[in-house]
Amino acid sequence: MSTDHDPALPDLGTRPDAAAPGANLLALRGHNTALVLGLLRAAGEEGVSRLELAGRTGLTPQAVSKITARLRADGLAAEAGRRASTGGKPRTVLRLVPGARHAVGVHLDRDELTCVLADLTGRPVAVRRAPLDFVAGAGTVLAAAAREVAALRDVAGGPPVLGAGVACPGPLDHATGVLRQVTGAPRWDGFPLRDALAEALGLPVVLDKDTNAAALGLRRAPAEAGGASFAYLHLGTGLGAGLVLDGDLYRGPHTGAGEFGHQVVQLDGPRCDCGRRGCVEALCLAAVARGDLAAAARVLGVAAANLVELLDVDRVLLGGRTVLAHPERFRDGVARVLADHAALRGRPGAGSAVPVALARGGARTVADGAAELVLTALFR
């Protein structure tokens, strides 16, 4: 199966060789082109005229015409009819061509691999899942990822692919693609997973934490996210957070933000895999293991309330397999704690409780977000 890329696709900065496929995207497509592509994506099937693109980007009509001509030549944009005239010549409407390119999204969970093939709108066109032993180390994980991504692309007929976004447990260094002291998986510490995956998959790769990838994907639907700032809490085999603040994914200066599960809320609590006692993750998972879902939701709610108080987010979104196994119990339990917290604060302007909702995407939330890691490079 071919792994060739269009020479005008994004350089994701992850291949070790300068001649890697797609290495000249940013040279060919700068900020202005990304603005136009982003507006075409946001317009959907309805499309947008060149005049509207000029008005929204601040570019001259001539510049927009040149950019859209290149996009049409590359198959990324197409005419979508004409808009009724309000005086003068009817305007030709352009739309994005969703199937012109694709992105692979890979979620490396501790015991399962999920991969999706998404079109330019982020819509999955193919999905695969397979067992995975993440703790087993690089050889096992790289082989499984290469096998499943190849099968995914083959089933879809080998469409042109921009690259692969890969999401896995943290901590990790997003800038270098190196894992850092993953809880319960010491053999990964210092491993350059991004570059190793790029070699194994034959694709440019962007690597990020599972929670960051999910939050990035959820950010595309502000109405569902509940505003410009939200926290995505992922309770699966572990617990972490993805943070979107003022519309932007927040990773922190060392890309270590969101290690939500390891805040200590009980000084004499049970030992966590990270070595501390009383971490939210340890308390939540212990309560789930003994079948006390009310206690698990209450602990998660207390931690969420701390986060709301600290960051003043607009909404809390919940996901992860443990939440999805009992979605209403966790949603309602966390919401009750946040409501109680809001009532107790009682200070002027405190407002009502921050709403809690289940994140869209279900079991695919992280994998869909991983594909968005790649698409963001094209549309930002």
NUKOLMI-120616 format. One record per residue (C-alpha): x, y negated, z negated; residue in three letters. Coordinates in steps of 0.05 Angstrom, whole numbers, plus 5000, padded with zeros to 4 digits. Last residue first. Layout:
N
XYZALA
...
END
This chain:
380
489844634764ARG
486945054820PHE
492645494845LEU
496445604780ALA
489745684744THR
488246274789LEU
493946684760VAL
492246594686LEU
484946664709GLU
486347404724ALA
488347484651ALA
481747154630GLY
477847684667ASP
482048214632ALA
480847894564VAL
473247834572THR
472248514604ARG
469348864543ALA
463848344540GLY
464547824594GLY
461247244558ARG
463547094487ALA
458447234433LEU
456046604399ALA
457046194335VAL
454645474327PRO
458444984282VAL
453944834223ALA
450344164220SER
453543484211GLY
459243294165ALA
457742564178GLY
457142404104PRO
459942964060ARG
455843554040GLY
461444064047ARG
457044584016LEU
451844574071ALA
457044644126ALA
460345234089HIS
453645584081ASP
452245504155ALA
459145754173LEU
458146364128VAL
451446504158ARG
454146434230ALA
459646944214VAL
454447454191GLY
449747314249ASP
455047404302ARG
458248004267PHE
451748384256ARG
449048184325GLU
455148454362PRO
456049124327HIS
460549534374ALA
462148884411LEU
465248594349VAL
469949184340THR
471349184415ARG
473548464419GLY
469447824423GLY
466747234383LEU
465946504404LEU
466245944353VAL
463745254374ARG
465144504373ASP
472044544340VAL
473944094281ASP
481044374278LEU
482344494204LEU
475144544178GLU
473244984237VAL
479245434225LEU
477645514151ASN
470445664169ALA
472846204217ALA
476946524162ALA
470846534117VAL
466646804174GLY
471447364188LEU
471247554114VAL
463647544116ARG
463247944180ALA
467648494150ALA
463648484085ALA
457048574123ALA
460149114166LEU
461749554106ASP
462950214141GLY
469250394104ARG
473550284166ALA
469949634182VAL
471749354112ALA
478949564121ALA
479149244190LEU
476648584164CYS
481148564102LEU
487348754142ALA
485948244196GLU
484347684146VAL
491047794113CYS
490847994040GLY
497948234031ARG
503948104076ARG
508148614114GLY
505348494184CYS
501749164180ASP
497548864124CYS
497849084052ARG
491249034016PRO
489348403977GLY
492848093917ASP
493447403949LEU
486747443984GLN
485646954042VAL
492447024077VAL
492546794149GLN
495147364191HIS
489147474236GLY
489346774265PHE
495946834300GLU
492946314348GLY
498945874362ALA
505646194379GLY
507245864445THR
513345524413HIS
510444824421PRO
503345074409GLY
499045504455ARG
493045044461TYR
488645164522LEU
486144494544ASP
479044194543GLY
479943764482ASP
482444364443LEU
481745074470VAL
484245574419LEU
484946334427GLY
484746714362ALA
487247384336GLY
485048014301LEU
487448724311GLY
484749384340THR
478948944363GLY
476948284333LEU
477947704381HIS
476147014356LEU
475346484411TYR
475745784382ALA
472545194416PHE
473944484437SER
471144134499ALA
464044354486GLY
459644964474GLY
463845494509ALA
457645694547GLU
456544984573ALA
464044894584PRO
464345494632ALA
471545514657ARG
474145504586ARG
471946224577LEU
477546464623GLY
482846064586LEU
480146314519ALA
480647034542ALA
487846944566ALA
489746604501ASN
486747164459THR
490347704498ASP
497047354491LYS
500347124555ASP
504247384614LEU
504147104685VAL
506747584738VAL
509047524811PRO
507648194844LEU
511548834860GLY
507949164802LEU
514049474768ALA
518748894783GLU
513748374760ALA
512148814700LEU
519448814678ALA
519848064687ASP
513747934644ARG
515548454592LEU
522348164573PRO
523048574508PHE
525348174448GLY
521148574398ASP
517449124435TRP
520549694393ARG
517349384331PRO
510049564350ALA
505849504286GLY
505148754292THR
508648504355VAL
515348214333GLN
516447754393ARG
515047944466LEU
518647584522VAL
515147254581GLY
519846654580THR
514746094575ALA
509346514542HIS
513846724485ASP
510247284449LEU
506547424385PRO
502547774409GLY
498048324435PRO
497448364511CYS
494947974571ALA
497648044641VAL
496047584699GLY
497947894765ALA
499647554831GLY
496647204891LEU
493647834922VAL
491747934995PRO
486548494999PRO
488749224996GLY
482249585010GLY
478949484942ALA
480350214923VAL
487650114941ASP
488349484900ARG
485549814837LEU
489750444849ALA
496150034853ALA
494149644791VAL
492750294753GLU
499350634771ARG
503750024759ALA
500449884692ALA
501050604669ALA
508450654689ALA
510049994656LEU
506450184591VAL
509750874583THR
516750624598GLY
516049994556ALA
513950264489GLY
509950804456ALA
506250274415VAL
502150094476PHE
499250794482ASP
494350704539LEU
487951034562PRO
485250794629ALA
480350284655ARG
479150024726ARG
475149444754VAL
473849184824ALA
470648554854VAL
471248144791PRO
468847424800ARG
474246914784GLY
471846444839THR
478146594879LEU
476647344878ASP
478147794819ALA
481348484816LEU
480648744746VAL
485049164700CYS
483549474633THR
488849874595LEU
486950214530GLU
490150424464ASP
493849814439ARG
490749354490ASP
494349164554LEU
489248734592HIS
491048654665VAL
488048134712GLY
489648174786VAL
488447574830ALA
485147534898HIS
485647124962ARG
481046945020ALA
475247294986GLY
472346674953PRO
472546225015VAL
471845534983LEU
466645075013ARG
466544485061LEU
460744035079VAL
460543635144THR
457242965133ARG
451642735178PRO
453642115219LYS
450741455197GLY
445241295148GLY
443041745091THR
444942345133SER
442943045115ALA
448943475094ARG
452143915146ARG
453944645145GLY
458645045100ALA
465244945137GLU
470845375112ALA
476445355060ALA
481945835039LEU
483046135108GLY
490045855114ASP
487945415173ALA
481945175133ARG
486444985075LEU
491244625121ARG
485444225152ALA
482844085082THR
489443775062ILE
490043345125LYS
482843105120SER
483742935047VAL
489842515062ALA
486042145117GLN
480142025071PRO
484941705022THR
485842044955LEU
482341814891GLY
480642534875THR
473142454865ARG
471941944920GLY
476342304971ALA
473042974957LEU
466142644965GLU
468242375032LEU
470943055053ARG
464143365036SER
462843864981VAL
460244574981GLY
453544864959GLU
456645554954GLU
460845344895GLY
462444614882ALA
467344774825ALA
471745184871ARG
471844634923LEU
473544134869LEU
479344564844GLY
481944654915LEU
481943904925VAL
485643774860LEU
490644334875ALA
492044014943THR
493543354909ASN
498243664858HIS
502544004908GLY
501644554957ARG
507344715003LEU
513044654953ALA
508644954899LEU
507145554943LEU
514445704962ASN
515946334923ALA
509746704947GLY
513547334961PRO
520347344925ALA
526147034962ALA
528946694900ALA
529647364865ASP
528047474791PRO
520447414801ARG
516647044748THR
515846314768GLY
508646364788LEU
510246114857ASP
503246024883PRO
501046264952LEU
503045925017ALA
507546485040PRO
501546965039ASP
503547554998HIS
505948255014ASP
504648824965THR
502649325018SER
500050005000MET
END
